[in-house]
Amino acid sequence: MANLDQCIIEKSKESWEEEFLRGTKNKNNCSGFVKAVAKKLGISLPETANADAIVDFVGKNWKKIETGADAAQQASMGTFVLVGLKGANHAPARNNGHVAIVVGGELYRKKYPLVWGGSIGGAQSEGTKSVGEVWNNSDRDSVVYYAYSLVVCK
């Protein structure tokens, strides 16, 4: 594969229709999708983690990125970047959080990066929606970004 950012997108495409959790396609499951892509890239995430647990794990183990613009720039250079928001941090709070994979590209409203992420609703994105469109107006500025640097594409 030519470069790492394209590798991440290819692994996202490969994982979209697959099932990390038996009986549920990754495109309908944010945490399953993120874990499936990470696994294809040789990145370890807790196998049984839901979105909230993934946000906790990467928050303790990965490098924090402060802004969506920085996250998009890192992703365009081949860094594996996750964006997430725990359920309790949504407004109003909900039972489950949401996670997605940041990819390079044009920013929405000059601050929100594009994402790949599974969901059963409007939060589903094949790299065509941004953080600003996947999360609602009251939540999109509360998301957190974390990076894991790839060395090679698996």
C-alpha positions in Angstrom: 0.0 0.0 0.0 1.4 3.4 -1.0 0.9 5.3 2.3 -0.5 4.8 5.8 -3.5 7.1 5.5 -4.7 5.2 2.5 -4.1 2.0 4.4 -6.4 3.1 7.2 -9.1 3.9 4.7 -8.7 0.6 2.9 -9.0 -1.3 6.2 -12.1 0.7 7.1 -13.7 -0.2 3.7 -12.8 -3.9 4.3 -14.3 -3.9 7.7 -17.5 -2.1 6.9 -19.7 -5.1 6.0 -17.9 -7.6 8.3 -19.0 -8.6 11.8 -16.7 -8.0 14.8 -19.6 -8.9 17.0 -21.4 -11.9 15.6 -24.8 -11.0 14.2 -24.1 -7.3 13.9 -22.4 -5.7 10.9 -19.6 -3.3 11.8 -21.4 -0.5 9.9 -24.1 -0.7 12.6 -21.8 -0.9 15.6 -19.4 1.9 16.4 -17.2 0.0 18.8 -17.1 -3.2 16.7 -16.1 -1.2 13.6 -13.3 0.6 15.4 -12.0 -2.6 17.0 -12.2 -4.5 13.6 -10.1 -1.8 11.8 -7.6 -1.5 14.7 -7.2 -5.3 14.7 -6.5 -5.3 10.9 -3.8 -2.7 11.6 -2.2 -4.7 14.4 -3.4 -2.2 17.1 -4.7 -3.7 20.3 -8.0 -2.5 21.8 -9.9 -4.4 24.5 -12.0 -7.1 22.7 -15.1 -6.6 24.8 -14.9 -2.8 25.1 -18.0 -0.7 24.3 -17.5 2.9 23.1 -17.2 4.3 26.7 -14.5 1.7 27.5 -12.6 2.4 24.3 -12.5 6.1 25.2 -11.2 5.3 28.6 -8.6 2.9 27.2 -7.2 5.3 24.6 -7.3 8.1 27.1 -4.9 6.3 29.3 -2.7 4.8 26.6 -2.6 6.9 23.5 -1.5 10.5 22.7 -4.2 13.2 23.1 -4.8 15.5 20.2 -6.3 18.9 21.1 -8.2 19.9 18.1 -10.2 18.4 15.2 -7.9 20.2 12.7 -4.8 18.7 14.3 -6.6 15.3 14.3 -7.3 15.5 10.6 -3.7 16.6 9.9 -2.3 13.6 11.9 -4.7 11.2 10.1 -3.7 12.5 6.7 -0.1 11.6 7.7 -1.1 8.0 8.5 -1.6 8.3 12.3 -4.5 6.2 13.5 -6.8 8.7 15.2 -9.9 7.9 17.2 -12.6 10.4 18.2 -15.1 9.6 20.9 -17.4 10.9 23.5 -18.6 8.8 26.5 -22.3 8.5 27.1 -22.2 10.4 30.3 -20.6 13.4 28.5 -23.3 13.7 25.9 -25.9 16.4 26.5 -28.2 15.0 27.6 -26.4 12.0 29.0 -27.1 8.6 27.4 -26.4 5.0 28.1 -23.7 4.6 25.4 -21.0 6.8 24.0 -19.8 6.9 20.4 -16.4 6.3 18.7 -15.2 6.8 15.1 -12.0 6.9 13.1 -10.7 10.2 11.9 -9.5 10.5 8.3 -7.8 13.3 6.4 -9.8 15.7 4.2 -11.5 19.0 4.2 -12.7 20.2 7.6 -16.4 20.9 8.1 -16.9 24.5 9.3 -13.1 24.7 9.4 -12.8 22.6 12.6 -14.5 19.2 12.3 -12.6 16.3 10.6 -14.2 13.6 8.5 -14.8 10.2 10.1 -15.5 6.5 9.4 -17.8 5.1 12.0 -20.6 2.5 12.4 -24.0 3.3 13.9 -27.6 2.3 13.5 -28.6 5.9 12.9 -27.5 9.1 11.4 -24.0 8.8 13.1 -23.0 6.2 10.5 -20.3 7.5 8.1 -18.2 6.0 5.4 -15.7 8.9 5.5 -18.3 11.3 4.1 -19.5 12.9 7.3 -17.6 15.0 9.8 -17.5 15.1 13.6 -19.7 18.1 13.3 -22.3 16.1 11.5 -22.1 12.8 13.3 -22.3 14.3 16.8 -25.1 16.8 17.4 -24.5 20.6 18.0 -24.5 20.2 21.8 -21.9 17.4 21.7 -19.5 17.9 18.8 -17.3 20.4 20.7 -17.0 17.9 23.7 -15.4 15.0 21.7 -11.9 13.8 22.5 -9.2 12.8 19.9 -6.5 10.3 20.5 -3.7 9.1 18.3 -1.7 5.9 17.8 1.2 6.1 15.4 1.5 3.3 12.8 4.9 2.2 11.6 3.7 -0.1 8.8 0.5 -1.1 7.2 -0.4 -4.7 7.9 
